[in-house]
Amino acid sequence: MALDIALTDRVVDLLDERADIAIRWGPLPSSDLVARRLGETGQSIVASPDYLARHGTPRKPEDLESHQRLDFTYRRRVPDWPLVVSGRAVDVPVRASVRASDGETLRLLALAGAGLARLSHYHIHADVEAGRLVPVLEKYNPRDMAPIHAVYLGKVGRLPSRVRAVLDFLDAHVATDPRLHLGLPP
């Protein structure tokens, strides 16, 4: 058996793409797909120490206006960064100077000092722990959690063995990963 992995942050139609399983982050729209929850993750706005040394560290949401912001290009992206100011939810428009189609590219751009990015803790955990990325505006972070699901076509009791094997692997290795349930390190 061969495993074919395709990486994209856009939502693909499993039938059209001839894919067995997709990993989806965030709320799921109503569909005929079966979903298996793997966990959830928070998000933070981060930048490299080099970027912050060159441009300063934003201390309040208004400071974002003078910073380079990195954003996603895919259709399901959130056009604003949610923050909490004086107990009120506030959506800050991203107005990004650089956009990319996937989280790994945005992470690499942030690491290279291209600007601020709002990325999932699951994705940036090791970079924050190692000091390669620094969370900013954490006192304004709404601590929202995005669910992560494996979605697939079919019925739970009648899955092809290849689909069941991948789902079992995801349960054993991804769903138990502590990065899915913890915030960023202090």
C-alpha positions in Angstrom: 0.0 0.0 0.0 1.2 3.5 -0.8 0.4 6.7 1.1 -0.1 9.8 -1.0 -0.1 13.1 1.1 -1.2 16.4 -0.5 -0.7 19.6 1.6 -2.9 22.6 1.1 -4.8 24.9 3.4 -7.7 25.3 1.0 -10.8 23.2 1.6 -10.8 20.5 -1.0 -13.8 18.4 -2.1 -12.8 14.9 -1.1 -14.7 13.3 -4.0 -13.4 15.6 -6.7 -9.8 15.2 -5.4 -10.1 11.5 -4.9 -8.9 11.9 -1.3 -9.8 9.6 1.6 -9.2 11.9 4.5 -8.7 15.6 5.1 -7.6 17.4 8.3 -9.7 20.5 8.9 -9.0 23.3 11.5 -11.8 25.5 12.7 -15.6 25.1 12.8 -17.0 22.6 10.3 -19.8 23.6 8.0 -22.7 21.2 7.6 -21.8 18.4 5.2 -22.2 14.7 4.4 -18.6 14.1 5.6 -18.0 12.1 8.8 -15.8 14.0 11.2 -13.5 12.6 13.9 -12.4 15.2 16.4 -8.6 15.1 17.0 -8.3 18.0 19.4 -8.2 21.8 19.5 -5.6 24.5 19.5 -5.4 28.2 20.3 -3.7 30.9 18.3 -1.3 33.7 19.0 0.2 36.6 17.1 3.9 36.0 16.8 7.0 37.5 15.3 10.7 36.7 15.2 13.0 38.4 17.7 14.8 40.0 14.7 11.6 41.6 13.4 10.7 42.9 16.9 14.2 44.4 17.3 13.9 46.2 14.0 10.3 47.4 14.3 9.5 47.3 18.0 7.1 45.2 19.9 3.4 46.1 19.7 2.0 46.8 23.2 -1.6 47.5 22.3 -3.9 46.6 19.3 -3.6 50.1 17.8 0.2 49.4 17.4 -0.6 46.8 14.7 -1.2 49.6 12.2 2.5 50.3 12.0 3.6 46.7 11.6 3.9 44.3 8.7 1.2 41.7 9.0 1.1 38.3 7.3 -2.1 36.7 6.3 -3.6 33.7 4.5 -5.0 33.8 0.9 -7.4 30.9 1.1 -11.2 31.5 1.0 -12.1 30.3 4.5 -9.5 32.6 6.2 -10.6 34.9 8.9 -10.3 38.5 7.6 -9.6 40.0 11.1 -7.5 39.1 14.1 -9.8 38.7 17.1 -8.6 40.4 20.3 -10.2 41.3 23.7 -9.8 45.0 24.8 -11.3 46.0 28.1 -13.4 42.9 28.2 -14.9 43.5 24.7 -14.3 41.4 21.7 -12.6 43.5 19.0 -11.8 42.4 15.4 -8.7 44.0 14.0 -8.5 44.0 10.2 -5.3 42.3 9.0 -4.6 44.4 5.9 -1.6 42.2 5.2 1.4 43.3 3.2 2.3 39.7 2.5 -0.1 36.8 2.1 0.4 33.1 1.6 -1.7 30.1 0.9 -0.6 27.9 3.8 0.4 28.1 7.5 3.8 26.6 7.0 4.8 29.4 4.6 3.5 32.1 7.0 5.4 30.4 9.8 8.6 30.5 7.7 8.0 34.2 6.7 7.5 35.1 10.4 10.7 33.2 11.3 12.5 35.1 8.5 11.4 38.4 10.1 8.8 39.4 7.4 6.2 40.5 9.9 3.6 39.4 12.5 1.4 36.4 11.9 -1.5 34.8 13.8 -0.8 31.1 13.9 -2.0 28.1 15.8 -0.1 27.0 18.9 0.1 23.5 17.5 2.1 24.9 14.6 4.4 27.3 16.4 4.9 25.6 19.8 8.4 24.5 19.2 9.5 27.8 17.7 8.1 29.7 20.8 9.8 27.3 23.2 13.1 27.7 21.3 12.8 31.5 21.2 12.6 31.7 17.4 9.1 33.2 17.6 7.8 35.5 20.3 4.1 35.9 21.1 2.9 39.5 21.2 -0.3 41.2 22.6 -1.0 38.1 24.7 -2.9 40.1 27.2 -5.4 40.8 24.4 -5.5 37.2 23.1 -9.1 36.0 23.3 -7.9 32.4 24.0 -10.2 31.1 21.3 -9.8 27.5 20.5 -10.1 26.0 17.0 -11.2 22.4 16.8 -9.2 20.0 14.6 -11.0 17.2 12.8 -10.2 14.4 10.4 -13.0 14.3 7.9 -13.8 11.5 5.4 -16.5 10.0 3.2 -18.4 6.9 4.2 -19.9 5.3 7.2 -18.0 4.7 10.5 -18.7 1.0 10.5 -17.8 0.3 6.9 -14.5 2.0 6.2 -11.8 0.7 3.9 -8.8 -0.7 5.8 -6.6 2.1 4.4 -8.9 4.8 5.9 -9.2 3.0 9.2 -5.4 2.6 9.4 -4.8 6.4 8.9 -7.6 7.3 11.3 -6.1 4.9 13.9 -2.7 6.5 13.4 -4.1 10.0 13.8 -5.9 8.9 17.0 -2.7 7.4 18.4 -0.2 10.2 17.4 -2.1 13.4 16.8 -5.1 13.3 19.1 -2.8 12.5 22.1 -0.3 15.3 21.3 -0.2 17.6 24.2 0.2 20.6 21.9 -3.4 20.2 20.9 -4.6 20.9 24.4 -2.1 23.3 26.0 -1.5 27.0 25.5 1.8 28.4 24.6 4.7 28.1 27.1 5.2 31.1 29.3 
